[in-house]
Amino acid sequence: MCLAVPGRVIEIEERDGTRMAVVDFGGVVKDVCLEYLPDLAVGEYAIVHVGFALQRLDEESALKTLELFAELGLIQEEFGDPWEAAAQAGPEETAEWTGREAGR
């Protein structure tokens, strides 16, 4: 699944002519491109999809969404290590992800 996730900007810098931010997604920190929201500031929240900040979001909405995503396990699913998830899953679940029969 690929979600648009709210995150809080904790640092902004320019890298190779591109405005970039370090964004905290409820404890998971990632680099995000700010080219679509050039006036986004440190401390503000944005909806991020595939590494791009797409829309500014108020803090209350962002925190509610992050809490819900965490309850549903979606933060780990979105940002976790897929190899680790596969190693922890049983053969039937791994087969479901890959579209193959278990044991083959």
ABEGO torsion letter per residue (X at the ends): XBBBBBBBBABBBBBGGBBBBBBBBGGBBBBBBAAABAABBBGBBBBBBGGBBABBBBAAAAAAAAAAAAAAGAAAAAABBAAAAAAABBAAAAAAAAGBBBGX
